Amino acid sequence: MEKREDLEWIEAQKIVITTNLVTATKKHLQFLKVIHENGKLYDGRMLERAIYRYKYCWLPLLANYSRSKVCEWQLVVPLDCEWIWHCHRLNPVSF
């Protein structure tokens, strides 16, 4: 087991991070603050609607966008869909 972990560590050292992690972390904290201040996306009807919009609106739109060869514009994720997307990435098995 130790050898496998050593190999994984060596491979991990080869990863080049080009993102400014401090800036990305600050943006992420700001996003979480907005979600928390909103407070309506934790449970109830708003959460159900956000999940519906994510599943049946955002994901199909994103799939079509990513298949497009010519994109003149950039997609901006609506706040409710971004929250569900965030949760999905944290626990993809439950989705």
N, C-alpha and C positions, 0 to 999 in steps of 0.2 A: 504494500500500500504506500509505503514511504517513497518508493521510486516513482510511482505514478504522480504523487503530489509534487515531487521534485521536478518532474518533466513538465507538469502543468505550470509550475512557478517559472521555469525557464521560458516556456512559450508565452506566458503573460508578460514577461519582461520585454518581449519583442513588439508588443502593442504600442503604437504611436498615438498619443492623444493630441488631437489638433484643436480641440475645443477649449476655450478658456473656462476652466471649471469654476472659478470664483464668480464670473459673470453668469454662467449657467445656473449655479446654485442660487444666486440672488434672484434671478428670474423665476426659478422654481418656487422659492419662498414667497415671492410676490403673488404668484398664481395661487398657492395654498392659502394665502391671506385673503385674497378675493373670494375664494370658495368659502372659507370660514365666515367671513363677514356676510356673505349671502345667506348662508345657513339653511337654505331651502333645498339644497341638493343632497342632503344626508339621508332622508327617508321620505316616505309618503308619495303623494301624487307627482310632485316635481321630479323626484328621482325616477319613478316609473316612466314618466314622459321622456326624461333624458336618456334612459336606457333604450327606449323605443326609437328615439331620434338617432342615437348612435348606431343602433343595429340596422335600422331600415332606411336611414337617410345618409348619415355620414359615411359608413363603411362602403356602401355601393358607390357613392360619389367619389370617394377616395380611390376605389378600385378602377373606376372609369378614367379618372384623372391620371392615375399612374400608368395606364395602358396607352394613353394618348401620346402620339409622337410629337405633336406640336402643342405647346402650352404657352399661351401669351400672358397668362396671369397665374398668380399663386393662390392656393387655397388658404383660407383662414378658418381655423376650427372655432365653431361657436362654443361659448364657455361651458354649457351643459355637456356637450359632446366631448370637449377636452377633459372634463372631470371624469366621465365614464371611461374614456380612453386611458387616462392616468390609472384608474382603478384596474382596468383590464390588463395593463402592462404589469401592475403589481401582483395580480393573481389571475393569470390567463387561464388556468385550469377551470375556474368557476364560470368562465364565459364560454 
